[in-house]
Amino acid sequence: MSKEAKSPRTFRDAFAAQVLGDIDTLLDKVEAVNGSVNAATEKMQQTIIEFEKAGETYNQAVLAANMRSKNEMVAFLQTATNSTVAKTKDEQRELIQELIREAVLAELATRKQVLLSSKTRPMLVQWFMILAICIVTALISSVATIELLHNIQP
């Protein structure tokens, strides 16, 4: 109200002045509440943005940790695989050598029995037979060794 406003003359004027004053006060309070609500909304928006940034940072940290774990697991599995492959190659090599040794010894024993049982052949023929058996055995062993080494090479 202005300073030059006159005092109300009737009860109705006084009541109207009082109601208008109360309305003015309520409007001031509504404007203050509106400003508080706007400020709270802005703060809430800022908080949401910060939460989103924090969530993204957390997500990136989890992804990085997962990637490190994956790389460590791959390295471990690679080491374990290399170790197992090397051990398996050694076992296979020993097994093949033993099988070849047994086959050659069995063949030699068979040929020895044949040579010993055939006394009718001349001595020179027997020596050529032994030489041929040794050459065949050496060739078989060489071929098997070369094949084995060829298959073992990475």
MDAnalysis code that builds the backbone (N, CA, C; Angstrom):
import MDAnalysis as mda
import numpy as np

u = mda.Universe.empty(462, n_residues=154, atom_resindex=np.repeat(np.arange(154), 3), trajectory=True)
u.add_TopologyAttr("name", ["N", "CA", "C"] * 154)
u.add_TopologyAttr("resid", np.arange(1, 155))
u.add_TopologyAttr("resname", ["MET", "SER", "LYS", "GLU", "ALA", "LYS", "SER", "PRO", "ARG", "THR", "PHE", "ARG", "ASP", "ALA", "PHE", "ALA", "ALA", "GLN", "VAL", "LEU", "GLY", "ASP", "ILE", "ASP", "THR", "LEU", "LEU", "ASP", "LYS", "VAL", "GLU", "ALA", "VAL", "ASN", "GLY", "SER", "VAL", "ASN", "ALA", "ALA", "THR", "GLU", "LYS", "MET", "GLN", "GLN", "THR", "ILE", "ILE", "GLU", "PHE", "GLU", "LYS", "ALA", "GLY", "GLU", "THR", "TYR", "ASN", "GLN", "ALA", "VAL", "LEU", "ALA", "ALA", "ASN", "MET", "ARG", "SER", "LYS", "ASN", "GLU", "MET", "VAL", "ALA", "PHE", "LEU", "GLN", "THR", "ALA", "THR", "ASN", "SER", "THR", "VAL", "ALA", "LYS", "THR", "LYS", "ASP", "GLU", "GLN", "ARG", "GLU", "LEU", "ILE", "GLN", "GLU", "LEU", "ILE", "ARG", "GLU", "ALA", "VAL", "LEU", "ALA", "GLU", "LEU", "ALA", "THR", "ARG", "LYS", "GLN", "VAL", "LEU", "LEU", "SER", "SER", "LYS", "THR", "ARG", "PRO", "MET", "LEU", "VAL", "GLN", "TRP", "PHE", "MET", "ILE", "LEU", "ALA", "ILE", "CYS", "ILE", "VAL", "THR", "ALA", "LEU", "ILE", "SER", "SER", "VAL", "ALA", "THR", "ILE", "GLU", "LEU", "LEU", "HIS", "ASN", "ILE", "GLN", "PRO"])
u.atoms.positions = np.array([
    [0.833, -1.165, 0.000],
    [0.000, 0.000, 0.000],
    [0.876, 1.225, 0.000],
    [0.386, 2.280, -0.564],
    [1.179, 3.515, -0.617],
    [1.019, 4.311, 0.664],
    [1.974, 5.226, 0.891],
    [1.957, 6.018, 2.126],
    [0.803, 7.006, 2.132],
    [0.399, 7.385, 0.969],
    [-0.659, 8.381, 0.897],
    [-2.039, 7.756, 1.007],
    [-2.069, 6.452, 1.185],
    [-3.369, 5.802, 1.276],
    [-4.074, 6.271, 2.537],
    [-5.287, 6.484, 2.354],
    [-6.074, 6.980, 3.486],
    [-6.547, 5.821, 4.320],
    [-6.857, 6.081, 5.532],
    [-7.393, 5.062, 6.427],
    [-8.762, 4.665, 5.915],
    [-9.070, 3.400, 6.026],
    [-10.376, 2.960, 5.553],
    [-11.486, 3.565, 6.399],
    [-12.531, 3.885, 5.762],
    [-13.613, 4.525, 6.466],
    [-14.646, 3.527, 6.982],
    [-14.751, 2.415, 6.330],
    [-15.768, 1.464, 6.773],
    [-15.097, 0.143, 7.101],
    [-15.866, -0.674, 7.733],
    [-15.368, -2.001, 8.094],
    [-15.061, -2.796, 6.816],
    [-15.864, -2.599, 5.823],
    [-15.671, -3.291, 4.561],
    [-14.359, -2.868, 3.929],
    [-14.055, -1.585, 3.949],
    [-12.789, -1.106, 3.385],
    [-11.609, -1.659, 4.182],
    [-11.742, -1.712, 5.496],
    [-10.678, -2.238, 6.342],
    [-10.473, -3.723, 6.062],
    [-11.586, -4.437, 5.922],
    [-11.496, -5.864, 5.649],
    [-10.868, -6.110, 4.273],
    [-11.265, -5.328, 3.267],
    [-10.708, -5.447, 1.922],
    [-9.221, -5.135, 1.953],
    [-8.813, -4.120, 2.708],
    [-7.397, -3.767, 2.812],
    [-6.626, -4.904, 3.477],
    [-7.216, -5.486, 4.512],
    [-6.572, -6.608, 5.213],
    [-6.416, -7.813, 4.277],
    [-7.464, -8.152, 3.513],
    [-7.429, -9.287, 2.591],
    [-6.400, -9.043, 1.494],
    [-6.387, -7.809, 0.978],
    [-5.403, -7.487, -0.070],
    [-3.978, -7.571, 0.478],
    [-3.783, -7.144, 1.701],
    [-2.463, -7.246, 2.335],
    [-2.057, -8.696, 2.522],
    [-3.026, -9.542, 2.958],
    [-2.737, -10.961, 3.130],
    [-2.425, -11.635, 1.784],
    [-3.171, -11.243, 0.762],
    [-2.926, -11.789, -0.580],
    [-1.549, -11.380, -1.069],
    [-1.184, -10.134, -0.819],
    [0.137, -9.632, -1.206],
    [1.237, -10.433, -0.500],
    [1.021, -10.692, 0.803],
    [1.991, -11.470, 1.576],
    [2.072, -12.903, 1.028],
    [0.918, -13.494, 0.712],
    [0.904, -14.843, 0.157],
    [1.593, -14.894, -1.200],
    [1.383, -13.876, -2.019],
    [2.054, -13.828, -3.323],
    [3.573, -13.742, -3.149],
    [4.024, -12.953, -2.163],
    [5.463, -12.860, -1.882],
    [6.007, -14.226, -1.458],
    [5.231, -14.919, -0.610],
    [5.672, -16.238, -0.150],
    [5.675, -17.247, -1.299],
    [4.665, -17.202, -2.183],
    [4.607, -18.112, -3.331],
    [5.801, -17.861, -4.248],
    [6.148, -16.592, -4.446],
    [7.306, -16.275, -5.279],
    [8.589, -16.804, -4.629],
    [8.675, -16.701, -3.306],
    [9.851, -17.224, -2.601],
    [9.910, -18.751, -2.724],
    [8.731, -19.408, -2.566],
    [8.684, -20.863, -2.701],
    [9.025, -21.260, -4.131],
    [8.525, -20.512, -5.093],
    [8.820, -20.792, -6.495],
    [10.319, -20.690, -6.747],
    [10.951, -19.677, -6.194],
    [12.411, -19.542, -6.339],
    [13.135, -20.703, -5.681],
    [12.656, -21.136, -4.501],
    [13.283, -22.273, -3.808],
    [13.115, -23.556, -4.626],
    [11.913, -23.743, -5.182],
    [11.667, -24.921, -5.998],
    [12.570, -24.907, -7.233],
    [12.690, -23.762, -7.876],
    [13.566, -23.650, -9.050],
    [15.016, -23.952, -8.677],
    [15.460, -23.417, -7.541],
    [16.830, -23.675, -7.089],
    [17.024, -25.162, -6.774],
    [16.014, -25.766, -6.113],
    [16.104, -27.188, -5.792],
    [16.127, -28.026, -7.068],
    [15.341, -27.616, -8.066],
    [15.318, -28.324, -9.337],
    [16.679, -28.252, -10.015],
    [17.285, -27.077, -9.994],
    [18.608, -26.927, -10.596],
    [19.640, -27.779, -9.858],
    [19.549, -27.778, -8.523],
    [20.479, -28.605, -7.741],
    [20.255, -30.083, -8.043],
    [18.992, -30.485, -8.183],
    [18.691, -31.878, -8.474],
    [19.221, -32.261, -9.856],
    [19.057, -31.368, -10.833],
    [19.592, -31.627, -12.166],
    [21.114, -31.771, -12.114],
    [21.759, -30.902, -11.347],
    [23.214, -30.967, -11.202],
    [23.619, -32.285, -10.529],
    [22.847, -32.691, -9.517],
    [23.133, -33.947, -8.823],
    [22.968, -35.132, -9.772],
    [21.947, -35.092, -10.607],
    [21.723, -36.156, -11.587],
    [22.899, -36.242, -12.543],
    [23.362, -35.101, -13.005],
    [24.512, -35.069, -13.920],
    [25.749, -35.650, -13.238],
    [25.954, -35.274, -11.969],
    [27.102, -35.809, -11.236],
    [26.981, -37.322, -11.039],
    [25.755, -37.799, -10.745],
    [25.547, -39.246, -10.615],
    [25.828, -39.962, -11.931],
    [25.386, -39.363, -13.028],
    [25.648, -39.973, -14.330],
    [27.137, -40.035, -14.618],
    [27.859, -38.960, -14.297],
    [29.316, -38.959, -14.490],
    [29.973, -40.008, -13.602],
    [29.531, -40.087, -12.339],
    [30.091, -41.076, -11.414],
    [29.790, -42.487, -11.908],
    [28.582, -42.701, -12.416],
    [28.217, -44.011, -12.958],
    [29.081, -44.376, -14.153],
    [29.330, -43.435, -15.019],
    [30.180, -43.681, -16.189],
    [31.617, -43.967, -15.765],
    [32.095, -43.214, -14.787],
    [33.446, -43.463, -14.265],
    [33.532, -44.862, -13.668],
    [32.516, -45.240, -12.906],
    [32.488, -46.576, -12.307],
    [32.453, -47.648, -13.396],
    [31.621, -47.419, -14.407],
    [31.518, -48.358, -15.520],
    [32.871, -48.529, -16.211],
    [33.577, -47.428, -16.455],
    [34.890, -47.497, -17.095],
    [35.890, -48.242, -16.216],
    [35.817, -48.009, -14.904],
    [36.717, -48.712, -13.980],
    [36.442, -50.212, -13.992],
    [35.160, -50.585, -14.010],
    [34.810, -52.009, -14.048],
    [35.272, -52.634, -15.356],
    [35.070, -51.933, -16.467],
    [35.520, -52.448, -17.758],
    [37.036, -52.621, -17.784],
    [37.761, -51.650, -17.228],
    [39.222, -51.751, -17.190],
    [39.657, -52.933, -16.326],
    [39.006, -53.118, -15.186],
    [39.340, -54.250, -14.311],
    [39.039, -55.568, -15.012],
    [37.913, -55.633, -15.703],
    [37.566, -56.849, -16.441],
    [38.591, -57.133, -17.534],
    [39.037, -56.091, -18.217],
    [40.021, -56.262, -19.291],
    [41.346, -56.758, -18.722],
    [41.764, -56.205, -17.570],
    [42.996, -56.670, -16.931],
    [42.862, -58.137, -16.533],
    [41.723, -58.492, -15.961],
    [41.495, -59.883, -15.554],
    [41.506, -60.804, -16.771],
    [40.887, -60.362, -17.840],
    [40.854, -61.155, -19.063],
    [42.269, -61.365, -19.591],
    [43.066, -60.296, -19.622],
    [44.440, -60.406, -20.119],
    [45.273, -61.340, -19.237],
    [45.079, -61.246, -17.930],
    [45.800, -62.140, -17.018],
    [45.374, -63.585, -17.239],
    [44.085, -63.814, -17.424],
    [43.583, -65.163, -17.650],
    [44.109, -65.719, -18.970],
    [44.130, -64.905, -20.009],
    [44.644, -65.346, -21.310],
    [46.127, -65.695, -21.188],
    [46.888, -64.861, -20.483],
    [48.311, -65.143, -20.299],
    [48.513, -66.446, -19.526],
    [47.726, -66.654, -18.474],
    [47.824, -67.888, -17.700],
    [47.490, -69.097, -18.555],
    [46.386, -69.008, -19.307],
    [45.976, -70.124, -20.156],
    [47.011, -70.401, -21.248],
    [47.617, -69.346, -21.782],
    [48.662, -69.522, -22.804],
    [49.855, -70.260, -22.209],
    [50.261, -69.866, -20.999],
    [51.382, -70.526, -20.334],
    [51.049, -71.988, -20.041],
    [49.858, -72.226, -19.504],
    [49.448, -73.602, -19.201],
    [49.375, -74.436, -20.471],
    [48.856, -73.869, -21.545],
    [48.752, -74.579, -22.814],
    [50.135, -74.918, -23.367],
    [51.042, -73.936, -23.333],
    [52.394, -74.185, -23.829],
    [53.070, -75.294, -23.030],
    [52.890, -75.258, -21.724],
    [53.475, -76.289, -20.867],
    [52.899, -77.663, -21.183],
    [51.588, -77.735, -21.331],
    [50.928, -79.008, -21.626],
    [51.339, -79.532, -22.997],
    [51.430, -78.652, -23.978],
    [51.829, -79.064, -25.325],
    [53.260, -79.594, -25.306],
    [54.148, -78.899, -24.611],
    [55.540, -79.352, -24.538],
    [55.623, -80.718, -23.860],
    [54.887, -80.891, -22.778],
    [54.892, -82.172, -22.061],
    [54.324, -83.279, -22.947],
    [53.239, -82.979, -23.650],
    [52.626, -83.964, -24.538],
    [53.570, -84.348, -25.672],
    [54.276, -83.370, -26.243],
    [55.252, -83.658, -27.302],
    [56.338, -84.590, -26.788],
    [56.848, -84.308, -25.585],
    [57.875, -85.166, -25.008],
    [57.353, -86.579, -24.799],
    [56.147, -86.691, -24.263],
    [55.566, -88.016, -24.028],
    [55.361, -88.759, -25.341],
    [54.871, -88.052, -26.367],
    [54.651, -88.690, -27.663],
    [55.981, -89.108, -28.295],
    [56.985, -88.263, -28.180],
    [58.292, -88.577, -28.733],
    [58.846, -89.844, -28.068],
    [58.769, -89.915, -26.734],
    [59.257, -91.098, -26.018],
    [58.465, -92.342, -26.415],
    [57.159, -92.202, -26.534],
    [56.322, -93.337, -26.918],
    [56.666, -93.834, -28.313],
    [56.824, -92.918, -29.263],
    [57.153, -93.299, -30.636],
    [58.537, -93.937, -30.687],
    [59.488, -93.391, -29.965],
    [60.824, -93.984, -29.938],
    [60.776, -95.405, -29.375],
    [60.018, -95.599, -28.313],
    [59.893, -96.930, -27.716],
    [59.226, -97.907, -28.687],
    [58.166, -97.463, -29.365],
    [57.487, -98.324, -30.341],
    [58.418, -98.694, -31.498],
    [59.185, -97.733, -31.990],
    [60.133, -98.015, -33.074],
    [61.208, -98.977, -32.588],
    [61.717, -98.736, -31.390],
    [62.750, -99.604, -30.813],
    [62.229, -101.043, -30.714],
    [61.002, -101.192, -30.190],
    [60.424, -102.530, -30.062],
    [60.217, -103.183, -31.422],
    [59.746, -102.421, -32.401],
    [59.514, -102.975, -33.741],
    [60.832, -103.409, -34.379],
    [61.843, -102.571, -34.250],
    [63.149, -102.900, -34.837],
    [63.739, -104.125, -34.152],
    [63.659, -104.162, -32.811],
    [64.195, -105.311, -32.084],
    [63.446, -106.593, -32.445],
    [62.151, -106.490, -32.582],
    [61.367, -107.667, -32.974],
    [61.750, -108.132, -34.370],
    [61.915, -107.189, -35.289],
    [62.310, -107.533, -36.659],
    [63.703, -108.141, -36.682],
    [64.610, -107.556, -35.899],
    [65.967, -108.095, -35.824],
    [65.957, -109.514, -35.246],
    [65.151, -109.732, -34.220],
    [65.079, -111.064, -33.632],
    [64.541, -112.066, -34.637],
    [63.523, -111.652, -35.384],
    [62.958, -112.533, -36.402],
    [63.999, -112.855, -37.465],
    [64.698, -111.855, -37.933],
    [65.716, -112.047, -38.982],
    [66.884, -112.880, -38.452],
    [67.211, -112.681, -37.201],
    [68.295, -113.456, -36.604],
    [67.923, -114.942, -36.573],
    [66.667, -115.206, -36.196],
    [66.200, -116.598, -36.178],
    [66.244, -117.201, -37.578],
    [65.828, -116.408, -38.572],
    [65.842, -116.887, -39.954],
    [67.260, -117.163, -40.397],
    [68.182, -116.258, -40.058],
    [69.571, -116.425, -40.465],
    [70.215, -117.617, -39.761],
    [69.913, -117.773, -38.486],
    [70.494, -118.886, -37.749],
    [69.930, -120.231, -38.208],
    [68.685, -120.246, -38.619],
    [68.063, -121.496, -39.046],
    [68.491, -121.912, -40.438],
    [68.968, -121.013, -41.231],
    [69.349, -121.349, -42.606],
    [70.867, -121.531, -42.681],
    [71.341, -122.697, -42.312],
    [72.768, -122.998, -42.340],
    [73.226, -123.360, -43.751],
    [72.265, -123.555, -44.645],
    [72.615, -123.994, -45.985],
    [73.114, -122.869, -46.862],
    [72.831, -121.638, -46.492],
    [73.243, -120.496, -47.321],
    [74.741, -120.254, -47.137],
    [75.322, -119.757, -48.148],
    [76.744, -119.431, -48.002],
    [76.905, -118.239, -47.060],
    [78.056, -118.136, -46.446],
    [78.346, -117.085, -45.474],
    [78.231, -115.692, -46.088],
    [78.613, -115.508, -47.312],
    [78.545, -114.194, -47.966],
    [77.103, -113.740, -48.134],
    [76.211, -114.649, -48.484],
    [74.794, -114.317, -48.646],
    [74.217, -113.894, -47.285],
    [74.631, -114.588, -46.244],
    [74.142, -114.231, -44.906],
    [74.604, -112.829, -44.523],
    [75.836, -112.499, -44.832],
    [76.336, -111.157, -44.509],
    [75.604, -110.097, -45.329],
    [75.334, -110.354, -46.579],
    [74.570, -109.395, -47.386],
    [73.150, -109.229, -46.843],
    [72.586, -110.324, -46.357],
    [71.243, -110.269, -45.781],
    [71.247, -109.414, -44.516],
    [72.244, -109.624, -43.667],
    [72.362, -108.828, -42.440],
    [72.576, -107.362, -42.795],
    [73.448, -107.119, -43.782],
    [73.704, -105.747, -44.211],
    [72.426, -105.108, -44.753],
    [71.641, -105.843, -45.531],
    [70.390, -105.316, -46.075],
    [69.398, -105.018, -44.959],
    [69.337, -105.915, -43.974],
    [68.426, -105.686, -42.845],
    [68.851, -104.440, -42.068],
    [70.156, -104.287, -41.863],
    [70.655, -103.094, -41.138],
    [70.353, -101.814, -41.914],
    [70.541, -101.881, -43.227],
    [70.263, -100.690, -44.051],
    [68.780, -100.353, -44.003],
    [67.921, -101.353, -44.129],
    [66.475, -101.118, -44.079],
    [66.087, -100.570, -42.709],
    [66.659, -101.152, -41.660],
    [66.363, -100.677, -40.302],
    [66.818, -99.230, -40.126],
    [68.015, -98.935, -40.625],
    [68.523, -97.564, -40.516],
    [67.650, -96.598, -41.302],
    [67.223, -97.000, -42.491],
    [66.348, -96.134, -43.289],
    [65.011, -95.907, -42.591],
    [64.434, -96.968, -42.045],
    [63.150, -96.826, -41.343],
    [63.316, -95.914, -40.132],
    [64.407, -96.111, -39.396],
    [64.649, -95.254, -38.220],
    [64.855, -93.807, -38.630],
    [65.602, -93.577, -39.697],
    [65.851, -92.207, -40.168],
    [64.563, -91.541, -40.626],
    [63.764, -92.270, -41.385],
    [62.489, -91.704, -41.864],
    [61.578, -91.397, -40.688],
    [61.497, -92.312, -39.730],
    [60.643, -92.089, -38.566],
    [61.142, -90.897, -37.754],
    [62.461, -90.786, -37.597],
    [63.022, -89.659, -36.846],
    [62.748, -88.342, -37.555],
    [62.964, -88.323, -38.865],
    [62.716, -87.086, -39.627],
    [61.243, -86.713, -39.551],
    [60.377, -87.677, -39.711],
    [58.934, -87.402, -39.624],
    [58.557, -86.895, -38.234],
    [59.114, -87.521, -37.219],
    [58.840, -87.101, -35.842],
    [59.319, -85.678, -35.606],
    [60.535, -85.378, -36.043],
    [61.061, -84.015, -35.861],
    [60.264, -83.009, -36.678],
    [59.835, -83.392, -37.855],
    [59.029, -82.490, -38.676],
    [57.689, -82.171, -38.013],
    [57.086, -83.160, -37.376],
    [55.782, -82.957, -36.702],
    [55.942, -82.227, -35.391],
    [57.079, -82.320, -34.762],
    [57.274, -81.674, -33.460],
    [57.572, -80.191, -33.621],
    [58.195, -79.796, -34.705],
    [58.567, -78.389, -34.880],
    [57.308, -77.518, -34.898],
    [57.344, -76.380, -34.138],
    [56.148, -75.520, -34.086],
    [55.893, -74.789, -35.362],
])
